[in-house]
Amino acid sequence: MGLFQHSHTHGDSLIAGGFKAGTVAYSIAIVEINGKMQEVRISQIEFLDVAKSDVSE
């Protein structure tokens, strides 16, 4: 369906010396699986029209 960016913010870590507040962002794809629209990470997508031997080259 499409490629998008998932993004969310988070606060400071409660642990002394932990991470500061910030934003986490990564690429996602919206795909249809079994008739339902779902969000998946890009690394979960496999193109079935590409032979496995082509990928290893």
Predicted model as a PDB file, atoms N, CA, C, CB and O in Angstrom, pLDDT in the B-factor column:
MODEL        1                                                                  
ATOM      1  N   MET A   1       0.812  -1.183   0.000  1.00 79.00           N  
ATOM      2  CA  MET A   1       0.000   0.000   0.000  1.00 79.00           C  
ATOM      3  C   MET A   1       0.860   1.254   0.000  1.00 79.00           C  
ATOM      4  CB  MET A   1      -0.926  -0.006   1.186  1.00 79.00           C  
ATOM      5  O   MET A   1       0.555   2.227  -0.690  1.00 79.00           O  
ATOM      6  N   GLY A   2       1.964   1.226   0.796  1.00 89.00           N  
ATOM      7  CA  GLY A   2       2.823   2.397   0.825  1.00 89.00           C  
ATOM      8  C   GLY A   2       3.917   2.295   1.867  1.00 89.00           C  
ATOM      9  O   GLY A   2       3.868   1.451   2.762  1.00 89.00           O  
ATOM     10  N   LEU A   3       4.905   3.165   1.738  1.00 91.00           N  
ATOM     11  CA  LEU A   3       6.001   3.261   2.703  1.00 91.00           C  
ATOM     12  C   LEU A   3       5.857   4.567   3.462  1.00 91.00           C  
ATOM     13  CB  LEU A   3       7.393   3.175   1.999  1.00 91.00           C  
ATOM     14  O   LEU A   3       5.590   5.615   2.874  1.00 91.00           O  
ATOM     15  N   PHE A   4       6.038   4.493   4.776  1.00 92.00           N  
ATOM     16  CA  PHE A   4       5.853   5.649   5.637  1.00 92.00           C  
ATOM     17  C   PHE A   4       6.914   5.654   6.725  1.00 92.00           C  
ATOM     18  CB  PHE A   4       4.442   5.654   6.253  1.00 92.00           C  
ATOM     19  O   PHE A   4       7.738   4.742   6.799  1.00 92.00           O  
ATOM     20  N   GLN A   5       6.896   6.665   7.560  1.00 91.00           N  
ATOM     21  CA  GLN A   5       7.800   6.730   8.702  1.00 91.00           C  
ATOM     22  C   GLN A   5       6.979   6.719   9.980  1.00 91.00           C  
ATOM     23  CB  GLN A   5       8.702   7.994   8.634  1.00 91.00           C  
ATOM     24  O   GLN A   5       6.085   7.547  10.163  1.00 91.00           O  
ATOM     25  N   HIS A   6       7.286   5.777  10.863  1.00 89.00           N  
ATOM     26  CA  HIS A   6       6.678   5.745  12.191  1.00 89.00           C  
ATOM     27  C   HIS A   6       7.566   6.585  13.102  1.00 89.00           C  
ATOM     28  CB  HIS A   6       6.521   4.263  12.734  1.00 89.00           C  
ATOM     29  O   HIS A   6       8.791   6.485  13.030  1.00 89.00           O  
ATOM     30  N   SER A   7       6.976   7.399  13.944  1.00 92.00           N  
ATOM     31  CA  SER A   7       7.743   8.262  14.824  1.00 92.00           C  
ATOM     32  C   SER A   7       6.985   8.456  16.128  1.00 92.00           C  
ATOM     33  CB  SER A   7       8.032   9.618  14.152  1.00 92.00           C  
ATOM     34  O   SER A   7       5.770   8.652  16.119  1.00 92.00           O  
ATOM     35  N   HIS A   8       7.690   8.404  17.235  1.00 90.00           N  
ATOM     36  CA  HIS A   8       7.079   8.732  18.523  1.00 90.00           C  
ATOM     37  C   HIS A   8       8.133   9.349  19.446  1.00 90.00           C  
ATOM     38  CB  HIS A   8       6.449   7.464  19.177  1.00 90.00           C  
ATOM     39  O   HIS A   8       9.329   9.090  19.312  1.00 90.00           O  
ATOM     40  N   THR A   9       7.662  10.162  20.374  1.00 91.00           N  
ATOM     41  CA  THR A   9       8.564  10.820  21.317  1.00 91.00           C  
ATOM     42  C   THR A   9       8.549  10.072  22.646  1.00 91.00           C  
ATOM     43  CB  THR A   9       8.165  12.305  21.522  1.00 91.00           C  
ATOM     44  O   THR A   9       7.603   9.349  22.958  1.00 91.00           O  
ATOM     45  N   HIS A  10       9.606  10.259  23.414  1.00 90.00           N  
ATOM     46  CA  HIS A  10       9.697   9.658  24.746  1.00 90.00           C  
ATOM     47  C   HIS A  10      10.353  10.648  25.693  1.00 90.00           C  
ATOM     48  CB  HIS A  10      10.494   8.322  24.708  1.00 90.00           C  
ATOM     49  O   HIS A  10      11.104  11.530  25.276  1.00 90.00           O  
ATOM     50  N   GLY A  11      10.057  10.486  26.960  1.00 87.00           N  
ATOM     51  CA  GLY A  11      10.621  11.364  27.981  1.00 87.00           C  
ATOM     52  C   GLY A  11      11.995  10.900  28.437  1.00 87.00           C  
ATOM     53  O   GLY A  11      12.517   9.893  27.957  1.00 87.00           O  
ATOM     54  N   ASP A  12      12.572  11.646  29.367  1.00 88.00           N  
ATOM     55  CA  ASP A  12      13.866  11.279  29.952  1.00 88.00           C  
ATOM     56  C   ASP A  12      13.770   9.929  30.655  1.00 88.00           C  
ATOM     57  CB  ASP A  12      14.342  12.363  30.944  1.00 88.00           C  
ATOM     58  O   ASP A  12      12.716   9.551  31.164  1.00 88.00           O  
ATOM     59  N   SER A  13      14.891   9.211  30.672  1.00 85.00           N  
ATOM     60  CA  SER A  13      14.983   7.965  31.411  1.00 85.00           C  
ATOM     61  C   SER A  13      14.881   8.275  32.908  1.00 85.00           C  
ATOM     62  CB  SER A  13      16.310   7.215  31.080  1.00 85.00           C  
ATOM     63  O   SER A  13      15.372   9.305  33.370  1.00 85.00           O  
ATOM     64  N   LEU A  14      14.248   7.390  33.647  1.00 83.00           N  
ATOM     65  CA  LEU A  14      14.137   7.570  35.093  1.00 83.00           C  
ATOM     66  C   LEU A  14      15.417   7.160  35.817  1.00 83.00           C  
ATOM     67  CB  LEU A  14      12.961   6.769  35.631  1.00 83.00           C  
ATOM     68  O   LEU A  14      15.579   7.453  37.001  1.00 83.00           O  
ATOM     69  N   ILE A  15      16.319   6.491  35.122  1.00 85.00           N  
ATOM     70  CA  ILE A  15      17.595   6.042  35.694  1.00 85.00           C  
ATOM     71  C   ILE A  15      18.589   7.203  35.665  1.00 85.00           C  
ATOM     72  CB  ILE A  15      18.163   4.807  34.913  1.00 85.00           C  
ATOM     73  O   ILE A  15      18.710   7.895  34.654  1.00 85.00           O  
ATOM     74  N   ALA A  16      19.300   7.413  36.778  1.00 84.00           N  
ATOM     75  CA  ALA A  16      20.302   8.479  36.834  1.00 84.00           C  
ATOM     76  C   ALA A  16      21.348   8.275  35.744  1.00 84.00           C  
ATOM     77  CB  ALA A  16      20.975   8.526  38.224  1.00 84.00           C  
ATOM     78  O   ALA A  16      21.923   7.192  35.633  1.00 84.00           O  
ATOM     79  N   GLY A  17      21.599   9.303  34.944  1.00 83.00           N  
ATOM     80  CA  GLY A  17      22.570   9.208  33.865  1.00 83.00           C  
ATOM     81  C   GLY A  17      22.025   8.510  32.625  1.00 83.00           C  
ATOM     82  O   GLY A  17      22.781   8.218  31.698  1.00 83.00           O  
ATOM     83  N   GLY A  18      20.723   8.238  32.599  1.00 81.00           N  
ATOM     84  CA  GLY A  18      20.107   7.545  31.459  1.00 81.00           C  
ATOM     85  C   GLY A  18      19.920   8.463  30.264  1.00 81.00           C  
ATOM     86  O   GLY A  18      20.410   9.592  30.251  1.00 81.00           O  
ATOM     87  N   PHE A  19      19.212   7.972  29.267  1.00 81.00           N  
ATOM     88  CA  PHE A  19      19.028   8.729  28.029  1.00 81.00           C  
ATOM     89  C   PHE A  19      18.132   9.943  28.241  1.00 81.00           C  
ATOM     90  CB  PHE A  19      18.439   7.833  26.945  1.00 81.00           C  
ATOM     91  O   PHE A  19      17.288   9.965  29.137  1.00 81.00           O  
ATOM     92  N   LYS A  20      18.333  10.939  27.407  1.00 86.00           N  
ATOM     93  CA  LYS A  20      17.528  12.161  27.431  1.00 86.00           C  
ATOM     94  C   LYS A  20      16.261  11.959  26.605  1.00 86.00           C  
ATOM     95  CB  LYS A  20      18.340  13.369  26.894  1.00 86.00           C  
ATOM     96  O   LYS A  20      16.158  11.014  25.824  1.00 86.00           O  
ATOM     97  N   ALA A  21      15.314  12.848  26.789  1.00 89.00           N  
ATOM     98  CA  ALA A  21      14.077  12.808  25.997  1.00 89.00           C  
ATOM     99  C   ALA A  21      14.426  12.953  24.522  1.00 89.00           C  
ATOM    100  CB  ALA A  21      13.083  13.932  26.442  1.00 89.00           C  
ATOM    101  O   ALA A  21      15.412  13.601  24.168  1.00 89.00           O  
ATOM    102  N   GLY A  22      13.616  12.350  23.671  1.00 88.00           N  
ATOM    103  CA  GLY A  22      13.907  12.442  22.242  1.00 88.00           C  
ATOM    104  C   GLY A  22      12.822  11.818  21.398  1.00 88.00           C  
ATOM    105  O   GLY A  22      11.690  11.636  21.847  1.00 88.00           O  
ATOM    106  N   THR A  23      13.172  11.497  20.190  1.00 91.00           N  
ATOM    107  CA  THR A  23      12.242  10.921  19.225  1.00 91.00           C  
ATOM    108  C   THR A  23      12.834   9.653  18.637  1.00 91.00           C  
ATOM    109  CB  THR A  23      11.910  11.932  18.108  1.00 91.00           C  
ATOM    110  O   THR A  23      14.027   9.590  18.337  1.00 91.00           O  
ATOM    111  N   VAL A  24      11.987   8.642  18.474  1.00 90.00           N  
ATOM    112  CA  VAL A  24      12.364   7.406  17.804  1.00 90.00           C  
ATOM    113  C   VAL A  24      11.609   7.371  16.482  1.00 90.00           C  
ATOM    114  CB  VAL A  24      12.049   6.138  18.689  1.00 90.00           C  
ATOM    115  O   VAL A  24      10.400   7.600  16.457  1.00 90.00           O  
ATOM    116  N   ALA A  25      12.304   7.088  15.385  1.00 92.00           N  
ATOM    117  CA  ALA A  25      11.659   7.041  14.072  1.00 92.00           C  
ATOM    118  C   ALA A  25      12.262   5.908  13.252  1.00 92.00           C  
ATOM    119  CB  ALA A  25      11.813   8.397  13.326  1.00 92.00           C  
ATOM    120  O   ALA A  25      13.464   5.651  13.313  1.00 92.00           O  
ATOM    121  N   TYR A  26      11.412   5.236  12.486  1.00 91.00           N  
ATOM    122  CA  TYR A  26      11.872   4.178  11.594  1.00 91.00           C  
ATOM    123  C   TYR A  26      10.871   3.989  10.466  1.00 91.00           C  
ATOM    124  CB  TYR A  26      12.078   2.855  12.365  1.00 91.00           C  
ATOM    125  O   TYR A  26       9.707   4.374  10.576  1.00 91.00           O  
ATOM    126  N   SER A  27      11.345   3.386   9.374  1.00 93.00           N  
ATOM    127  CA  SER A  27      10.503   3.170   8.199  1.00 93.00           C  
ATOM    128  C   SER A  27       9.558   2.002   8.419  1.00 93.00           C  
ATOM    129  CB  SER A  27      11.363   2.922   6.959  1.00 93.00           C  
ATOM    130  O   SER A  27       9.925   1.007   9.043  1.00 93.00           O  
ATOM    131  N   ILE A  28       8.342   2.124   7.907  1.00 93.00           N  
ATOM    132  CA  ILE A  28       7.355   1.058   7.955  1.00 93.00           C  
ATOM    133  C   ILE A  28       6.668   0.957   6.598  1.00 93.00           C  
ATOM    134  CB  ILE A  28       6.320   1.308   9.085  1.00 93.00           C  
ATOM    135  O   ILE A  28       6.745   1.868   5.774  1.00 93.00           O  
ATOM    136  N   ALA A  29       6.011  -0.146   6.389  1.00 94.00           N  
ATOM    137  CA  ALA A  29       5.190  -0.330   5.194  1.00 94.00           C  
ATOM    138  C   ALA A  29       3.781  -0.694   5.645  1.00 94.00           C  
ATOM    139  CB  ALA A  29       5.788  -1.435   4.248  1.00 94.00           C  
ATOM    140  O   ALA A  29       3.598  -1.413   6.627  1.00 94.00           O  
ATOM    141  N   ILE A  30       2.802  -0.196   4.926  1.00 94.00           N  
ATOM    142  CA  ILE A  30       1.420  -0.593   5.146  1.00 94.00           C  
ATOM    143  C   ILE A  30       1.113  -1.612   4.054  1.00 94.00           C  
ATOM    144  CB  ILE A  30       0.417   0.650   5.112  1.00 94.00           C  
ATOM    145  O   ILE A  30       1.192  -1.306   2.864  1.00 94.00           O  
ATOM    146  N   VAL A  31       0.760  -2.835   4.476  1.00 92.00           N  
ATOM    147  CA  VAL A  31       0.524  -3.926   3.543  1.00 92.00           C  
ATOM    148  C   VAL A  31      -0.805  -4.605   3.852  1.00 92.00           C  
ATOM    149  CB  VAL A  31       1.675  -4.945   3.598  1.00 92.00           C  
ATOM    150  O   VAL A  31      -1.373  -4.427   4.929  1.00 92.00           O  
ATOM    151  N   GLU A  32      -1.288  -5.382   2.892  1.00 91.00           N  
ATOM    152  CA  GLU A  32      -2.495  -6.178   3.108  1.00 91.00           C  
ATOM    153  C   GLU A  32      -2.078  -7.610   3.353  1.00 91.00           C  
ATOM    154  CB  GLU A  32      -3.471  -6.081   1.898  1.00 91.00           C  
ATOM    155  O   GLU A  32      -1.389  -8.214   2.531  1.00 91.00           O  
ATOM    156  N   ILE A  33      -2.496  -8.158   4.489  1.00 89.00           N  
ATOM    157  CA  ILE A  33      -2.227  -9.552   4.834  1.00 89.00           C  
ATOM    158  C   ILE A  33      -3.549 -10.193   5.217  1.00 89.00           C  
ATOM    159  CB  ILE A  33      -1.179  -9.671   5.997  1.00 89.00           C  
ATOM    160  O   ILE A  33      -4.204  -9.762   6.166  1.00 89.00           O  
ATOM    161  N   ASN A  34      -3.937 -11.217   4.481  1.00 94.00           N  
ATOM    162  CA  ASN A  34      -5.195 -11.933   4.737  1.00 94.00           C  
ATOM    163  C   ASN A  34      -6.391 -10.991   4.808  1.00 94.00           C  
ATOM    164  CB  ASN A  34      -5.092 -12.723   6.033  1.00 94.00           C  
ATOM    165  O   ASN A  34      -7.250 -11.130   5.679  1.00 94.00           O  
ATOM    166  N   GLY A  35      -6.441 -10.039   3.893  1.00 94.00           N  
ATOM    167  CA  GLY A  35      -7.577  -9.129   3.810  1.00 94.00           C  
ATOM    168  C   GLY A  35      -7.590  -8.008   4.835  1.00 94.00           C  
ATOM    169  O   GLY A  35      -8.560  -7.254   4.906  1.00 94.00           O  
ATOM    170  N   LYS A  36      -6.531  -7.881   5.631  1.00 95.00           N  
ATOM    171  CA  LYS A  36      -6.462  -6.822   6.640  1.00 95.00           C  
ATOM    172  C   LYS A  36      -5.256  -5.937   6.379  1.00 95.00           C  
ATOM    173  CB  LYS A  36      -6.394  -7.419   8.062  1.00 95.00           C  
ATOM    174  O   LYS A  36      -4.204  -6.425   5.966  1.00 95.00           O  
ATOM    175  N   MET A  37      -5.399  -4.650   6.615  1.00 94.00           N  
ATOM    176  CA  MET A  37      -4.305  -3.707   6.470  1.00 94.00           C  
ATOM    177  C   MET A  37      -3.456  -3.765   7.737  1.00 94.00           C  
ATOM    178  CB  MET A  37      -4.833  -2.262   6.206  1.00 94.00           C  
ATOM    179  O   MET A  37      -3.973  -3.657   8.849  1.00 94.00           O  
ATOM    180  N   GLN A  38      -2.129  -3.938   7.552  1.00 93.00           N  
ATOM    181  CA  GLN A  38      -1.240  -4.058   8.704  1.00 93.00           C  
ATOM    182  C   GLN A  38       0.022  -3.235   8.498  1.00 93.00           C  
ATOM    183  CB  GLN A  38      -0.879  -5.524   8.955  1.00 93.00           C  
ATOM    184  O   GLN A  38       0.416  -2.941   7.369  1.00 93.00           O  
ATOM    185  N   GLU A  39       0.642  -2.874   9.601  1.00 92.00           N  
ATOM    186  CA  GLU A  39       1.897  -2.134   9.605  1.00 92.00           C  
ATOM    187  C   GLU A  39       3.028  -3.128   9.845  1.00 92.00           C  
ATOM    188  CB  GLU A  39       1.893  -1.004  10.692  1.00 92.00           C  
ATOM    189  O   GLU A  39       2.975  -3.906  10.798  1.00 92.00           O  
ATOM    190  N   VAL A  40       4.058  -3.110   8.986  1.00 92.00           N  
ATOM    191  CA  VAL A  40       5.212  -3.990   9.162  1.00 92.00           C  
ATOM    192  C   VAL A  40       6.493  -3.188   8.970  1.00 92.00           C  
ATOM    193  CB  VAL A  40       5.160  -5.183   8.169  1.00 92.00           C  
ATOM    194  O   VAL A  40       6.502  -2.156   8.299  1.00 92.00           O  
ATOM    195  N   ARG A  41       7.559  -3.672   9.562  1.00 90.00           N  
ATOM    196  CA  ARG A  41       8.861  -3.041   9.343  1.00 90.00           C  
ATOM    197  C   ARG A  41       9.359  -3.419   7.953  1.00 90.00           C  
ATOM    198  CB  ARG A  41       9.890  -3.469  10.440  1.00 90.00           C  
ATOM    199  O   ARG A  41       9.027  -4.485   7.434  1.00 90.00           O  
ATOM    200  N   ILE A  42      10.152  -2.545   7.362  1.00 90.00           N  
ATOM    201  CA  ILE A  42      10.657  -2.752   6.009  1.00 90.00           C  
ATOM    202  C   ILE A  42      11.426  -4.075   5.914  1.00 90.00           C  
ATOM    203  CB  ILE A  42      11.561  -1.576   5.589  1.00 90.00           C  
ATOM    204  O   ILE A  42      11.338  -4.764   4.897  1.00 90.00           O  
ATOM    205  N   SER A  43      12.171  -4.435   6.952  1.00 89.00           N  
ATOM    206  CA  SER A  43      12.983  -5.658   6.920  1.00 89.00           C  
ATOM    207  C   SER A  43      12.138  -6.926   6.875  1.00 89.00           C  
ATOM    208  CB  SER A  43      13.892  -5.704   8.128  1.00 89.00           C  
ATOM    209  O   SER A  43      12.667  -7.999   6.585  1.00 89.00           O  
ATOM    210  N   GLN A  44      10.836  -6.832   7.156  1.00 87.00           N  
ATOM    211  CA  GLN A  44       9.958  -8.000   7.116  1.00 87.00           C  
ATOM    212  C   GLN A  44       9.425  -8.289   5.714  1.00 87.00           C  
ATOM    213  CB  GLN A  44       8.800  -7.804   8.068  1.00 87.00           C  
ATOM    214  O   GLN A  44       8.780  -9.316   5.502  1.00 87.00           O  
ATOM    215  N   ILE A  45       9.679  -7.410   4.765  1.00 86.00           N  
ATOM    216  CA  ILE A  45       9.133  -7.565   3.420  1.00 86.00           C  
ATOM    217  C   ILE A  45      10.061  -8.429   2.578  1.00 86.00           C  
ATOM    218  CB  ILE A  45       8.922  -6.191   2.752  1.00 86.00           C  
ATOM    219  O   ILE A  45      11.272  -8.209   2.540  1.00 86.00           O  
ATOM    220  N   GLU A  46       9.477  -9.413   1.905  1.00 84.00           N  
ATOM    221  CA  GLU A  46      10.235 -10.279   1.013  1.00 84.00           C  
ATOM    222  C   GLU A  46       9.569 -10.244  -0.358  1.00 84.00           C  
ATOM    223  CB  GLU A  46      10.316 -11.742   1.569  1.00 84.00           C  
ATOM    224  O   GLU A  46       8.375 -10.516  -0.486  1.00 84.00           O  
ATOM    225  N   PHE A  47      10.344  -9.910  -1.370  1.00 82.00           N  
ATOM    226  CA  PHE A  47       9.823  -9.869  -2.733  1.00 82.00           C  
ATOM    227  C   PHE A  47       9.933 -11.267  -3.330  1.00 82.00           C  
ATOM    228  CB  PHE A  47      10.593  -8.821  -3.607  1.00 82.00           C  
ATOM    229  O   PHE A  47      11.035 -11.773  -3.542  1.00 82.00           O  
ATOM    230  N   LEU A  48       8.801 -11.883  -3.598  1.00 82.00           N  
ATOM    231  CA  LEU A  48       8.782 -13.264  -4.057  1.00 82.00           C  
ATOM    232  C   LEU A  48       9.150 -13.401  -5.524  1.00 82.00           C  
ATOM    233  CB  LEU A  48       7.427 -13.860  -3.822  1.00 82.00           C  
ATOM    234  O   LEU A  48       9.406 -14.514  -5.984  1.00 82.00           O  
ATOM    235  N   ASP A  49       9.186 -12.304  -6.275  1.00 83.00           N  
ATOM    236  CA  ASP A  49       9.548 -12.385  -7.685  1.00 83.00           C  
ATOM    237  C   ASP A  49      11.052 -12.319  -7.920  1.00 83.00           C  
ATOM    238  CB  ASP A  49       8.875 -11.278  -8.445  1.00 83.00           C  
ATOM    239  O   ASP A  49      11.502 -12.302  -9.065  1.00 83.00           O  
ATOM    240  N   VAL A  50      11.839 -12.283  -6.831  1.00 71.00           N  
ATOM    241  CA  VAL A  50      13.298 -12.259  -6.928  1.00 71.00           C  
ATOM    242  C   VAL A  50      13.808 -13.630  -6.494  1.00 71.00           C  
ATOM    243  CB  VAL A  50      13.922 -11.106  -6.043  1.00 71.00           C  
ATOM    244  O   VAL A  50      13.515 -14.091  -5.391  1.00 71.00           O  
ATOM    245  N   ALA A  51      14.575 -14.278  -7.372  1.00 65.00           N  
ATOM    246  CA  ALA A  51      15.133 -15.598  -7.039  1.00 65.00           C  
ATOM    247  C   ALA A  51      16.120 -15.468  -5.886  1.00 65.00           C  
ATOM    248  CB  ALA A  51      15.829 -16.234  -8.276  1.00 65.00           C  
ATOM    249  O   ALA A  51      16.852 -14.482  -5.798  1.00 65.00           O  
ATOM    250  N   LYS A  52      16.139 -16.459  -5.005  1.00 65.00           N  
ATOM    251  CA  LYS A  52      17.045 -16.423  -3.855  1.00 65.00           C  
ATOM    252  C   LYS A  52      18.494 -16.289  -4.281  1.00 65.00           C  
ATOM    253  CB  LYS A  52      16.875 -17.671  -3.013  1.00 65.00           C  
ATOM    254  O   LYS A  52      19.264 -15.622  -3.589  1.00 65.00           O  
ATOM    255  N   SER A  53      18.900 -16.894  -5.391  1.00 63.00           N  
ATOM    256  CA  SER A  53      20.287 -16.801  -5.843  1.00 63.00           C  
ATOM    257  C   SER A  53      20.637 -15.376  -6.276  1.00 63.00           C  
ATOM    258  CB  SER A  53      20.534 -17.774  -6.998  1.00 63.00           C  
ATOM    259  O   SER A  53      21.794 -14.972  -6.164  1.00 63.00           O  
ATOM    260  N   ASP A  54      19.650 -14.600  -6.772  1.00 57.00           N  
ATOM    261  CA  ASP A  54      19.893 -13.221  -7.160  1.00 57.00           C  
ATOM    262  C   ASP A  54      20.186 -12.355  -5.948  1.00 57.00           C  
ATOM    263  CB  ASP A  54      18.701 -12.667  -7.923  1.00 57.00           C  
ATOM    264  O   ASP A  54      20.987 -11.424  -6.035  1.00 57.00           O  
ATOM    265  N   VAL A  55      19.556 -12.642  -4.826  1.00 58.00           N  
ATOM    266  CA  VAL A  55      19.718 -11.845  -3.616  1.00 58.00           C  
ATOM    267  C   VAL A  55      21.111 -12.032  -3.040  1.00 58.00           C  
ATOM    268  CB  VAL A  55      18.657 -12.220  -2.576  1.00 58.00           C  
ATOM    269  O   VAL A  55      21.691 -11.079  -2.518  1.00 58.00           O  
ATOM    270  N   SER A  56      21.659 -13.230  -3.120  1.00 57.00           N  
ATOM    271  CA  SER A  56      22.972 -13.502  -2.517  1.00 57.00           C  
ATOM    272  C   SER A  56      24.135 -12.936  -3.317  1.00 57.00           C  
ATOM    273  CB  SER A  56      23.160 -14.985  -2.359  1.00 57.00           C  
ATOM    274  O   SER A  56      25.256 -12.887  -2.809  1.00 57.00           O  
ATOM    275  N   GLU A  57      23.905 -12.511  -4.544  1.00 57.00           N  
ATOM    276  CA  GLU A  57      24.987 -11.989  -5.384  1.00 57.00           C  
ATOM    277  C   GLU A  57      25.354 -10.573  -5.057  1.00 57.00           C  
ATOM    278  CB  GLU A  57      24.613 -12.074  -6.819  1.00 57.00           C  
ATOM    279  O   GLU A  57      26.249 -10.007  -5.685  1.00 57.00           O  
TER     280      GLU A  57                                                      
ENDMDL                                                                          
END                                                                             
